[in-house]
Amino acid sequence: MVKIVLDTNVLVSALLSPYGPAARVLDAVLTGQISLIFDDRILREYEDVLCRERFGFAPEDVKALLDFIRSEGLGIVAPPLNIALPDPDDLMFVEVAVAGDADALVTGNKKHFPESCCGGIPVISPAEIISWEKDPLRGLLRRMDTGR
């Protein structure tokens, strides 16, 4: 099974656009086709962002989604990494991806995660992870190319 770390922007996009690539990634997580890796910091950010009034998500829906992630995902404790990213707040996603031996970090902002800073973890878009799921050999070859 493919294990990913999901950047918050993908989760927001999935909920705002239920027919786009990000929503397909979330669907794959919810149906058990993709395993989500997280830590407490990521869950806290998910909650903080999803509860913003401007999105209008129902609090009970946010709670249900976070409860699902807690129960079905892979919660870890990630040690700190000494790397510099364009946005230091994104470091937790790389730390969790590396510590959890993720197959990919999925984000809508690839420029925030230079691959040279991500410990060999592929940084991919929602559309790219969906193509991995359609063509598992392509995903396997990508992982082999990165030495993972």
C-alpha positions, 0 to 999 in steps of 0.5 A, a space after each residue: 500500500 502507498 503511504 503518503 504525507 498529505 499537505 494541508 492545502 490538498 486536504 482543503 482543496 479536496 473538500 472545496 472541489 469534490 471532483 478534482 484530483 485532491 478529492 480523488 486522493 482523499 477518496 483513496 485515503 478514505 477507502 483504504 487504498 492509500 495510507 496517511 502518515 501524520 503526527 500531532 502537529 499535522 493534525 493540529 494544523 488540519 484542524 486549525 485550517 479546516 475550522 477557519 470560518 472562511 471555508 464554511 466546513 461544518 465542525 462536526 464534519 471536520 471532527 469526523 474526518 480528523 477522527 477517521 485520520 486518527 483511527 485509520 492513518 499511521 500516527 508517528 513521532 518524528 524527530 526534528 530535521 536540520 533543513 531549511 525550507 522556503 516556509 519553515 512551517 512546512 518542515 513538519 511534513 518533511 519530518 513526518 514523511 522521512 520518519 514514516 518512510 513515506 512513498 510520497 509527500 503530496 502537495 499542491 505547492 511543490 515549490 515549497 518542498 525542494 526535493 533536495 531537502 526532502 530526504 529522498 521522499 518524492 514530492 508530488 501533486 495530487 494528480 501525480 499520486 492518482 496516476 501512481 494508483 492507476 499505474 502501480 508499476 510507474 509508482 514502483 519505478 519512481 520509488 526505485 529511482 529515488 532509492 526507496 
